[in-house]
Amino acid sequence: MLWGPSVDAREIFTPQIKINTAFKAGEKLTYQIRYGIIVAGIATISLTEEVYNDKTVFRARTLGQTTGLADKLYGVKDIYESWFDKNTNLPCKQIRNISEGHYKNYNEVTYNRENNTIHSKLTGVHRVPAKILDLTSTFYYIRRIDFSKVKENDVLFVNMYFGDGIFPFRFIYKGKETIRTRFGKIECLKICPVVEVGRMFKSRDDMSIWFTDDNNRLPVLVKMDLRLVGSVLLKLTQYENIANKLIIQ
């Protein structure tokens, strides 16, 4: 096992989710992106309701873009959108719209849950595993996992359709930590996505995400240790219309 958990850890495939009390339409989260002491960008993720194929679903939109000098040097503006079922969290449509300097990439993917296929505007029809997610719906799926049934160092697994292909996504539950935020000290659940060692990352545990240990499960901090630029932080700086009161120590 490449991820090297403790001997009593388990691997949990597509972990069950609870009835949603963690988020609601109207929620908007804003993050500051920092490279060391340099503020290099901003990211937002917003949630609305929309009718898709005669059914009311959640529509989530994630925007990440550079600002200031970083924008002049790199010019990044990445948008990910997901339309997903309010009960199962499974996506029915996704959009990936990437603009990074001279590189551009746009694709739309729709999901057929009856026969477990997707249709990509770029590459056509592909068969996919059942319960496959996309990048943005995975973010909300994690917020609905019942972590009281997960042990420290357990490895959780979901399939994502990402970059026009099936991407097996594993993340390790590292237990609880209290971290400092701009809102005060908050007890959090720490998870570590298992990243691929190579051009970006030196080791498989170079990324960590802290979710609030309350009914919101807000991701308040993301840390990535990148090979070329060092530590990158995404810090929650503003939240709007969250479903529950944020618990601060």
C-alpha positions as CSV (number, residue, x, y, z in Angstrom):
1,M,0.0,0.0,0.0
2,L,1.7,3.2,-1.2
3,W,0.0,5.5,1.2
4,G,1.3,3.7,4.3
5,P,-1.5,3.9,6.9
6,S,-1.2,2.3,10.3
7,V,-1.8,-1.4,10.5
8,D,-5.3,-1.1,11.9
9,A,-6.5,1.5,9.3
10,R,-9.1,0.7,6.8
11,E,-9.8,1.8,3.2
12,I,-13.4,3.0,2.8
13,F,-14.7,3.1,-0.7
14,T,-17.3,5.8,-1.5
15,P,-18.1,6.5,2.2
16,Q,-21.7,7.0,3.1
17,I,-23.0,10.5,3.6
18,K,-25.5,11.9,6.1
19,I,-28.7,13.8,5.4
20,N,-27.4,17.3,4.4
21,T,-27.4,19.8,7.3
22,A,-23.9,21.2,6.3
23,F,-24.7,23.6,3.5
24,K,-27.6,25.4,1.8
25,A,-28.2,27.5,-1.3
26,G,-26.8,31.0,-0.9
27,E,-23.6,29.9,0.8
28,K,-20.5,31.7,-0.5
29,L,-16.9,31.1,0.8
30,T,-14.0,33.3,-0.1
31,Y,-10.3,32.4,0.3
32,Q,-7.0,34.2,0.1
33,I,-4.3,32.4,-1.8
34,R,-0.8,33.0,-0.4
35,Y,2.7,32.0,-1.5
36,G,4.7,32.6,1.7
37,I,4.1,36.3,2.5
38,I,2.8,37.1,-1.0
39,V,-0.9,37.4,-1.6
40,A,-1.2,35.8,-5.1
41,G,-4.9,35.3,-5.7
42,I,-8.4,34.8,-4.5
43,A,-10.8,31.8,-4.7
44,T,-14.5,31.7,-4.2
45,I,-17.0,28.8,-4.1
46,S,-20.7,29.6,-4.2
47,L,-23.8,27.5,-4.1
48,T,-27.2,28.1,-5.6
49,E,-30.3,26.1,-6.6
50,E,-31.3,25.6,-10.2
51,V,-33.7,23.4,-12.2
52,Y,-31.9,20.9,-14.4
53,N,-33.9,18.3,-16.4
54,D,-37.1,19.2,-14.5
55,K,-35.4,18.6,-11.1
56,T,-34.2,21.1,-8.5
57,V,-30.4,20.6,-7.9
58,F,-27.5,22.4,-6.4
59,R,-25.3,24.4,-8.7
60,A,-21.8,25.0,-7.3
61,R,-19.3,27.4,-8.9
62,T,-15.6,27.5,-8.0
63,L,-13.5,30.4,-9.2
64,G,-9.7,30.7,-8.6
65,Q,-7.8,33.6,-10.1
66,T,-4.5,35.3,-9.6
67,T,-4.3,39.0,-8.5
68,G,-1.7,41.8,-8.5
69,L,1.8,40.9,-9.8
70,A,1.0,37.2,-9.9
71,D,-1.9,38.0,-12.4
72,K,0.5,39.9,-14.6
73,L,3.0,37.1,-14.5
74,Y,0.7,34.1,-14.8
75,G,-2.8,35.2,-15.6
76,V,-4.7,32.3,-14.0
77,K,-8.5,32.2,-14.1
78,D,-9.9,28.7,-13.5
79,I,-13.7,28.0,-13.2
80,Y,-15.2,24.7,-12.2
81,E,-19.0,24.3,-12.1
82,S,-21.1,21.3,-10.9
83,W,-24.8,20.6,-11.0
84,F,-25.4,17.9,-8.4
85,D,-28.3,16.0,-6.8
86,K,-29.4,17.5,-3.5
87,N,-29.9,14.1,-1.8
88,T,-27.1,11.9,-3.2
89,N,-24.6,14.7,-4.1
90,L,-23.9,12.9,-7.4
91,P,-23.3,15.3,-10.3
92,C,-25.5,15.4,-13.4
93,K,-23.4,18.0,-15.2
94,Q,-20.0,19.7,-14.9
95,I,-18.1,22.5,-16.6
96,R,-14.3,23.0,-16.6
97,N,-13.1,26.3,-18.0
98,I,-9.4,26.8,-17.6
99,S,-7.4,29.9,-18.5
100,E,-3.7,29.8,-17.4
101,G,-1.6,32.2,-19.5
102,H,-1.7,31.0,-23.1
103,Y,-3.2,27.7,-22.1
104,K,-7.0,27.4,-22.5
105,N,-9.3,24.4,-22.0
106,Y,-13.1,24.2,-21.9
107,N,-15.2,21.1,-21.5
108,E,-18.7,20.2,-20.5
109,V,-19.5,16.7,-19.2
110,T,-23.0,15.3,-18.6
111,Y,-23.8,12.1,-16.6
112,N,-26.1,9.3,-17.3
113,R,-26.7,7.5,-14.0
114,E,-28.9,4.8,-15.5
115,N,-26.1,3.2,-17.5
116,N,-23.1,4.7,-15.8
117,T,-21.7,6.7,-18.7
118,I,-20.7,10.3,-19.2
119,H,-20.7,12.4,-22.3
120,S,-17.7,14.7,-22.8
121,K,-17.9,17.5,-25.4
122,L,-14.3,16.9,-26.1
123,T,-14.0,13.1,-26.3
124,G,-17.5,11.7,-26.5
125,V,-19.1,8.9,-24.4
126,H,-17.2,6.9,-21.8
127,R,-18.2,4.3,-19.3
128,V,-17.5,5.2,-15.7
129,P,-17.9,3.7,-12.2
130,A,-21.1,4.1,-10.3
131,K,-21.3,7.0,-7.9
132,I,-18.6,8.9,-9.7
133,L,-18.2,12.5,-8.6
134,D,-16.6,15.6,-10.1
135,L,-14.1,17.9,-8.4
136,T,-16.6,20.4,-7.0
137,S,-19.2,17.9,-5.9
138,T,-16.5,16.0,-4.1
139,F,-15.8,19.1,-2.0
140,Y,-19.5,19.0,-0.8
141,Y,-19.6,15.2,-0.5
142,I,-16.7,15.3,2.0
143,R,-18.7,17.8,4.1
144,R,-21.5,15.2,4.5
145,I,-19.4,12.2,5.5
146,D,-20.1,10.9,9.0
147,F,-16.6,11.1,10.5
148,S,-17.8,9.6,13.8
149,K,-17.6,6.3,11.9
150,V,-14.1,6.9,10.5
151,K,-11.0,6.1,12.5
152,E,-7.8,8.2,12.5
153,N,-5.5,7.1,9.5
154,D,-8.4,5.5,7.6
155,V,-8.1,6.0,3.9
156,L,-11.3,7.1,2.1
157,F,-11.8,6.7,-1.6
158,V,-14.0,8.2,-4.2
159,N,-13.8,8.2,-8.0
160,M,-13.9,11.6,-9.8
161,Y,-14.3,12.5,-13.4
162,F,-11.5,15.1,-13.8
163,G,-9.4,16.4,-16.7
164,D,-11.6,14.3,-19.1
165,G,-10.7,11.0,-17.4
166,I,-11.4,8.9,-14.3
167,F,-9.4,10.0,-11.3
168,P,-9.2,7.8,-8.2
169,F,-9.1,10.2,-5.3
170,R,-7.9,8.9,-1.9
171,F,-7.6,11.0,1.3
172,I,-6.5,10.1,4.8
173,Y,-8.4,11.2,7.9
174,K,-5.8,12.5,10.3
175,G,-8.0,13.2,13.3
176,K,-8.8,16.5,15.0
177,E,-6.7,19.7,15.3
178,T,-7.4,23.1,16.7
179,I,-6.1,25.8,14.3
180,R,-6.0,29.6,14.4
181,T,-8.1,31.4,11.8
182,R,-9.0,35.1,11.3
183,F,-12.2,34.3,13.1
184,G,-10.5,32.7,16.2
185,K,-9.5,29.2,17.2
186,I,-11.5,26.5,15.6
187,E,-11.5,22.7,16.2
188,C,-11.1,21.0,12.8
189,L,-11.0,17.7,11.1
190,K,-7.8,17.2,9.2
191,I,-7.7,15.3,5.9
192,C,-4.7,14.7,3.7
193,P,-5.4,14.0,0.0
194,V,-2.9,11.4,-1.4
195,V,-1.2,13.4,-4.1
196,E,1.0,12.2,-6.9
197,V,4.7,12.6,-6.5
198,G,6.3,14.3,-9.5
199,R,6.5,17.8,-11.0
200,M,4.3,19.5,-8.3
201,F,4.8,17.5,-5.1
202,K,7.8,15.9,-3.4
203,S,5.8,13.4,-1.2
204,R,2.3,11.9,-1.1
205,D,1.3,13.9,2.0
206,D,2.2,17.4,0.8
207,M,-1.4,18.6,0.9
208,S,-3.7,19.0,3.9
209,I,-7.3,20.4,4.4
210,W,-8.9,21.4,7.6
211,F,-12.7,21.3,7.9
212,T,-14.5,22.7,10.9
213,D,-15.6,20.1,13.4
214,D,-19.2,21.4,13.6
215,N,-22.4,21.0,11.6
216,N,-21.0,23.2,8.7
217,R,-17.8,21.3,7.9
218,L,-16.4,24.4,6.4
219,P,-13.0,24.0,4.8
220,V,-11.1,26.9,6.6
221,L,-7.5,26.1,5.5
222,V,-5.8,24.3,2.7
223,K,-2.0,23.9,2.7
224,M,0.1,22.6,-0.2
225,D,3.9,22.1,-0.2
226,L,4.9,22.5,-3.8
227,R,8.2,21.5,-5.3
228,L,8.9,24.8,-7.1
229,V,7.3,27.6,-5.0
230,G,7.2,26.1,-1.5
231,S,4.2,26.4,0.8
232,V,0.9,27.6,-0.6
233,L,-2.0,28.5,1.7
234,L,-5.7,29.0,1.0
235,K,-7.2,30.7,4.0
236,L,-10.9,31.3,4.5
237,T,-11.4,35.0,4.8
238,Q,-15.1,35.4,4.5
239,Y,-18.3,33.3,4.7
240,E,-21.9,34.2,3.8
241,N,-25.2,32.4,4.4
242,I,-23.8,29.3,6.1
243,A,-26.3,26.7,7.3
244,N,-25.3,26.7,11.0
245,K,-23.5,29.0,13.4
246,L,-19.7,28.7,13.2
247,I,-18.3,27.3,16.5
248,I,-15.3,29.3,17.6
249,Q,-13.4,28.6,20.8
